[in-house]
Amino acid sequence: MERAKFMGKDASFDIVSEVDYQEVDNAYQQAAKELKQRYDLKDSGATLEYDKGQKEFTLVAPSDFVGGQIKDVLNSKLVRRDIDLKAVQWSDPVAASLGNVRFTGSIISGIDETMIKKLNKDIKAQKFKKVKTVIEGDKIRVSSPSRDDLQAVIAFVKESDYDVPLQFVNYR
């Protein structure tokens, strides 16, 4: 009889948007090192900085093209460290001093209120059997007695294109 109590327990997971800032810093360090060593970029006068407090990259380059190359270097380092590129939102280039252009890349973490409501509404619109969703701050708890249904929700969310990087954590 004891075993029967646990049979009805729902499985669940959380949908979150989190960024490992230590990995972002590591990727930045690698990119900065590569910029100093690459023959086509080291004498370009371009700079890349990372403000840990503001969680923001500042890239200054002599042209849009060089700026794009530096972003590509940084992006490759971020991808290698499992940071979703949707986590960095770059501004349009802005004219800076001495004819340079400045790009600002903000690191996005957490799901804002409108996005979380849209995500919740989209999951409910799919009418998954016995799947319940609850918004808890900046995450969504998804639960169901069927693990297959939970897998279907994960597949649906991965197929849908949201502008924030999403992870599925605390799967139990």
C-alpha positions in Angstrom: 0.0 0.0 0.0 2.8 2.4 0.7 4.0 2.2 -2.9 0.6 3.3 -4.2 0.9 6.8 -2.5 3.9 7.6 -4.7 2.3 6.4 -8.0 0.1 9.5 -8.3 3.0 12.0 -7.8 3.3 14.4 -10.8 6.6 14.8 -12.6 7.7 18.4 -13.2 10.3 20.7 -14.5 10.9 24.5 -14.6 11.4 26.6 -17.7 13.9 29.3 -16.9 16.3 31.7 -18.7 19.6 31.7 -16.9 23.1 32.6 -18.0 26.3 31.3 -16.3 28.2 34.6 -15.9 31.5 32.9 -15.1 31.4 31.2 -18.5 30.5 34.5 -20.2 33.6 36.0 -18.5 35.8 33.0 -19.6 34.5 33.4 -23.2 35.3 37.2 -23.0 38.9 36.4 -21.7 39.5 34.0 -24.6 38.1 36.4 -27.2 40.2 39.3 -25.9 43.3 37.1 -26.0 42.5 36.1 -29.6 42.0 39.7 -30.6 45.5 40.5 -29.4 47.0 37.6 -31.3 45.1 37.6 -34.7 47.2 39.4 -37.3 44.1 40.8 -39.1 42.6 42.3 -35.8 45.5 43.1 -33.5 46.5 46.4 -35.2 43.0 47.4 -36.1 42.6 49.6 -33.0 39.4 47.7 -32.1 38.7 47.1 -28.4 36.4 44.7 -26.6 35.4 45.2 -23.0 33.2 43.3 -20.6 31.6 45.1 -17.6 30.6 42.4 -15.1 28.5 44.7 -13.0 26.4 46.0 -15.9 26.6 42.5 -17.6 27.4 44.3 -20.9 30.0 44.1 -23.7 31.3 47.2 -25.3 33.0 46.8 -28.7 34.7 49.7 -30.4 35.9 49.1 -34.0 37.1 51.2 -36.9 34.3 49.9 -39.1 31.1 47.8 -39.1 33.0 45.0 -40.9 35.8 44.8 -38.2 33.1 45.0 -35.5 31.3 42.1 -37.1 34.5 40.0 -37.1 35.1 40.7 -33.4 31.5 39.8 -32.7 32.0 36.5 -34.6 35.1 35.7 -32.5 33.2 36.4 -29.3 30.2 34.4 -30.4 32.3 31.4 -31.2 33.8 31.5 -27.7 30.4 31.9 -26.1 29.0 28.9 -28.1 31.9 26.7 -27.1 31.0 27.5 -23.5 27.3 26.6 -23.9 26.1 30.2 -23.8 23.1 30.6 -26.1 23.7 33.5 -28.5 20.1 34.8 -27.8 21.5 35.7 -24.4 23.5 38.6 -25.9 21.4 41.4 -27.5 23.6 43.7 -29.6 22.7 47.3 -30.2 22.9 48.9 -33.7 26.3 50.5 -34.4 26.7 54.0 -33.0 29.3 56.5 -34.2 32.1 56.9 -31.7 35.1 59.2 -31.6 37.9 59.1 -34.3 35.5 57.7 -36.9 35.0 54.4 -34.9 31.7 52.6 -34.3 30.5 51.3 -31.0 28.4 48.2 -30.4 26.9 47.4 -27.0 25.9 43.8 -26.2 23.6 43.4 -23.2 23.4 40.0 -21.5 19.8 38.9 -21.0 18.9 36.7 -18.1 15.5 35.9 -16.8 12.2 35.9 -18.6 10.2 39.2 -18.6 6.5 39.3 -17.6 5.1 39.6 -21.1 7.3 36.8 -22.5 6.5 34.5 -19.6 2.7 35.1 -20.1 3.1 34.4 -23.9 5.0 31.2 -23.2 2.4 30.0 -20.7 -0.5 30.9 -23.0 1.3 29.0 -25.9 1.8 25.9 -23.8 -1.9 25.9 -22.7 -3.1 26.5 -26.3 -1.5 23.2 -27.3 -4.0 21.4 -25.0 -1.5 18.8 -23.7 -3.4 16.2 -21.7 -3.1 16.6 -17.9 -0.3 19.2 -18.2 -0.4 22.0 -15.6 1.6 25.2 -15.8 2.2 27.7 -13.0 4.1 31.0 -13.3 6.5 31.4 -10.3 8.3 34.7 -10.6 10.5 34.5 -13.7 10.1 30.8 -14.3 7.3 28.4 -15.3 6.7 25.2 -13.4 5.2 22.5 -15.7 3.8 19.4 -14.2 2.0 16.2 -15.3 1.5 12.6 -14.2 3.0 11.6 -17.6 6.7 12.1 -18.4 5.8 11.7 -22.1 3.6 14.8 -21.9 6.4 16.7 -20.3 8.8 15.6 -23.1 6.1 16.8 -25.6 6.0 20.2 -23.9 9.8 20.5 -24.0 9.8 19.6 -27.7 7.1 22.2 -28.4 9.0 25.0 -26.6 12.2 24.1 -28.3 10.5 24.2 -31.7 8.9 27.6 -31.0 11.2 30.5 -31.5 11.3 32.8 -28.4 13.7 35.7 -28.3 15.3 34.5 -25.0 17.4 31.5 -24.3 15.3 28.9 -22.4 16.5 26.0 -20.2 14.6 23.1 -18.7 15.8 22.5 -15.1 14.7 20.6 -12.0 13.3 17.7 -13.9 11.8 15.3 -11.4 
